[in-house]
Amino acid sequence: MKKAVPALKPALFLILFLFLFQKAAPCFPAIPSNELSKRIDGILSKPGLKKVLFSACVVRPETGEIVYEKNSCLALLPASNMKIITTAAALELLGPDFTFTTRVGLCGDALVVIGSGDPLLGDKETDARNGRRAQQVIQDIAVRLKKMGIASVSDILLDTSIFDDQRVHPSWPQNQLQQKYACEVSGLNYNGNCVEITAVNLKGKVVLLLDPPTDYIKLINTLTPGPQRKSWFSVDRTGAPCELLVRGNCRTQAGPYSVAVENPALLFGRLLQETLLKIGIGVGGQVLEGPVSEGCEFRPVAEYMTSMGDCLRRTNKDSLGLAAEALFKRLGAQSSPDGKQGSWEGGRKVLSEYLRGLGVAEGEFVIADGSGLSRDNRLSAHALTSVLLHLSSGPHWEFYKSSLAVGGLDGTIENHFWENEYWGRVLAKSGYIRAVRALSGVVHTDGGDYIFSFLANRAGNGARTAIDTAVKAVVDRGAKAAVSPQWRR
């Protein structure tokens, strides 16, 4: 069976049009003696920030005027601000109506699950937001099969061929691969490709609980039930497949702690197998990963869809790396002849062409992954503001803005910009990895909107405080402009 794949021709035409006919957005210096420039320069040049490298740009979208810049064309590590480029390209090239669709059916006696790369299948936050029960997908498949009168299946076949077999990016930190932000990326993802571990002290014996419960993961429990020390534990991989070493101390209870799993498609398959057996449907064969045979007569059982809006929201508001990487690889898949084998290399080519089409110079970006976890990524503040400026003049701006975290309200900047004069005015994507701080987005002021990007490398927490203060200065500038004669006209 071969599923038709929509061509990417309209998107490629858009890129070609932009590349040929749109002027490159050059790095113009801000107007000298600008009051805002003086104020932000003072903020970014404080004694504790002497070693920090900044790339910054603030633009008025109504006019394109750059009201502040500092090394705006300098390409730095962007951390999670890389997600802005990924989500912008995905929205424009895949479209706001795009959905990830996971298909479940029968091929002969085998139960088949055809993955679409959906990063939010079984995602607890998305399910809760959409009024779905946790783990509903797997239970729903089992119930549907029962209603169809299926007494048993042979193999459970997981088709993950929408993406290639490289589930871990080669430049991700190898000592962090068990962390949820560095989880594997598969053509079939489930529950954020993680399990949660909770430790409970039951009368001096420490018991480990898994959510979802499964025998796919083996836990080596070395926790001590020490009554005098506080509860904590760490989790490491042992080198054996799907085996985790848990160590620490449990006075009463510790966790839950999310841990990334190896080969998440097989986790989904094992959970499905265990659920079928529980409700009395036999599984005579194995859980296998592989492509569906083209000669298979596919009998549909269920479809599960995730919208572009949900993906953008989890990527930008919550900085979910898996969602960014799935969009990144899906862009690569859509641009390939067979619409499959989405890869980091394919996504890199699509995003690079997207930036070139917006007039961003080659020296202002290096694309490695979609989430910004790789330290091989590079972006300039000018590149980021160019993307946001382009979006602001198009039909999807309100759709895109709704995916950004809102200062004082939600997402990764919920605890920033909470003061009355800034509350709800800053819509942005934050970024943080070791020695990197970043914030890019838009501010709403009484004097109009400002698009901004601040990137800091060789940075500590002082750099993030400085960036927040600089963004507040932009809001203040807008408030002053709103009452000046030039704004009254």
Secondary structure, DSSP 8 states (H G I E B T S, - for coil): --------HHHHHHHHHHHHHS---------TT-HHHHHHHHHHTSGGGTT-EEEEEEEETTTTEEEEEESTT--B--GGGHHHHHHHHHHHHH-TT-EEEEEEEEETTEEEEE----TTTT-HHHHHHTT--TTHHHHHHHHHHHHTT--EES-EEEE-TTB-S--S-TTS-GGGTTSGGG----SS--GGGEEEEEEEEETTEEEEEEES--SSSEEEE--B--SSS--EEEEEE-SSTTEEEEEEE-SSEEEEEEEE-SSHHHHHHHHHHHHHHHTT-EE-S-EEE----TT--EEEEEEEEEEHHHHHHHHHTS--HHHHHHHHHHHHHHTSTTS--B-HHHHHHHHHHHHHHTT--GGGEE---SSS-STT-EE-HHHHHHHHHHHHTSTTHHHHHTTSEETTTSGGGTTSS-STTTTTTEEEEEEEETTEEEEEEEEEETTEEEEEEEEEES--HHHHHHHHHHHHHHHHHHHHHHHSHHHH-
